[in-house]
Amino acid sequence: MQIYLDYSATTPTRPEAIAAMQAILTQQWGNPSSLHEWGQRAAIVLEQARVQVADLINAIDSESIIFTAGGTEADNLAILGVARLYAVPQHLIISSVEHSAISETVRMLEMWGWEVTRLSVDKLGRVNPLDLQAALRHNTVLVSIIYGQSEVGTVQPISELGKIARSHGAIFHTDAVQVAGRLPLDVQTIPVDLLSISSHKIYGPQGVGALYIRPGVKIMPLLTGGGQEMGMRSGTQAVPIIAGFGVAAELAAKELATETPRLINLRDRLFALLADVPGLIPTGDRIHRLPHHVSFCLEYADGEKLSGKTLVRQLNLAGIGISAGAACHSGKLSPSPILLAMGYSQKAALGGIRMTLGRDTTEADIDWTAIVLKQILQRLTADFTLATR
């Protein structure tokens, strides 16, 4: 029996998306910039996908969707695209729990002289909007706050944060990679100027994502050349995978009303089944939370015999796929920066795990995972106790 519980890392590509990609690869393989019939057939496919992705987030103007190579490039285009508007470094604000696609990009800007404020979060991983208000400066040109945190599942008060940034005149960006297809996204009501999404988080192919740019918002491109993607991302578009992205986006929008509550029920069931496990601490906000996301940390992690990575390996041997928050560098574990930012100890931050659910997850999967995880923890804890005597 194999159970995949790492849907926040990637999702299996839907058969409908695969069928669309196969059709493009064999029948509509032209360059969409070409004016002849082959090119125009590909261009129609491209624009259909743009409409499908736009509809997922209720973007009225489909040309506000810029296709990229994934969520990371979309984040980079948002951050660096704003930064490149300025000849002199300015000030920007992010949270302390951003995905590395944001945090590392901003770190690079700091090396170039930009001033950066990293907003702290509470124990649940939430930003206080009052902290954003206080952090704004006369030269704050960009605010970027992640919508749904991939490691601990916390959903930020994006509407309130966006209103504060907007009232100051700063461009507001959010990384919505984990939210798209799982919670409703409506850029007509959410005060965002830039929003990143990724295909392979919503059962589309890997290697493609998109940045929504609100009409009237100006940023600079990172890639120049032939002027594709409204001049924002030059290079011949990868039409087959973009088509797969479009199909996945359309189906995600159609299924949202039924799939989201189903995932919430499974999520809460897993939390309940593991509630009585000693030393297994739930992380993130249980109320303001991604519907598919379950996360914990080990209170007694030591980074050697007991860590999040240990549980990943042990569950993998049992046929269950999950992920851990701590990173491994040169054979040594480093604590999760997200858990550290949330106030967890160095040891606890070595013991973070994440189980994320998806379309194929069943109640039986949840129940069996809870049983196996409990057995593994009982054995590891017993071994750890003996070893420390």
Secondary structure, DSSP 4 states (H G I P E B T S, - for coil): --EE-BTTT--PPPHHHHHHHHHHHHH--S-TT--SHHHHHHHHHHHHHHHHHHHHTT-SSGGGEEEESSHHHHHHHHHHHHHTT-SS--EEEEETT--HHHHHHHHHHHHTT-EEEEE-B-TTSPBPHHHHHHH--TTEEEEE--SB-TTT-BBP-HHHHHHHHHHHT-EEEEE-TTTTTTS---TTTS--SEEEEEGGGTTS-SS-EEEEE-TT-----SS-SS-TGGGTS-S---HHHHHHHHHHHHHHHHHHHHHHHHHHHHHHHHHHHTTT-TTEEE-S-SSSB-TTEEEEEETT--SSSSSHHHHHHHHHHTTEE-EESSEEETTEEE--HHHHHTT--TTGGGSEEEEE--TT--HHHHHHHHHHHHHHHHHHHHHHHHHT-
